[in-house]
């Protein structure tokens, strides 16, 4: 995942124009824009993608200006990977002095603790 993410900063996977189009808001038939590009949700300063399938949940949060990406992969349907990705990015950026956004609240709420998800797997958050 790290190599794939780093390749998105180059032209190795797709051209700069293609990536720019993927990370640009789409336009609906009625002329309104949406915060969704080619598979990515788009917000100021960040793009992200989430997914779920038969109990698996995932999230990737990219902050291109900061060259930071957080990927959370989970085999627990109860886990909320996008929330974890946001918390990790907030902590990382605040430690670098780049983010003042509710960092202390998020730092307290992100606890690394083991909690049984089922008899055969465990979730960590």
Secondary structure as GFF3:
##gff-version 3
##sequence-region A 1 125
A	DSSP	alpha_helix	2	7	.	.	.	ID=ss1
A	DSSP	alpha_helix	16	22	.	.	.	ID=ss2
A	DSSP	beta_strand	41	43	.	.	.	ID=ss3
A	DSSP	beta_strand	46	53	.	.	.	ID=ss4
A	DSSP	beta_strand	56	63	.	.	.	ID=ss5
A	DSSP	three_ten_helix	64	66	.	.	.	ID=ss6
A	DSSP	beta_strand	68	74	.	.	.	ID=ss7
A	DSSP	alpha_helix	81	95	.	.	.	ID=ss8
A	DSSP	alpha_helix	103	109	.	.	.	ID=ss9
A	DSSP	beta_strand	114	116	.	.	.	ID=ss10
A	DSSP	beta_strand	122	124	.	.	.	ID=ss11
###
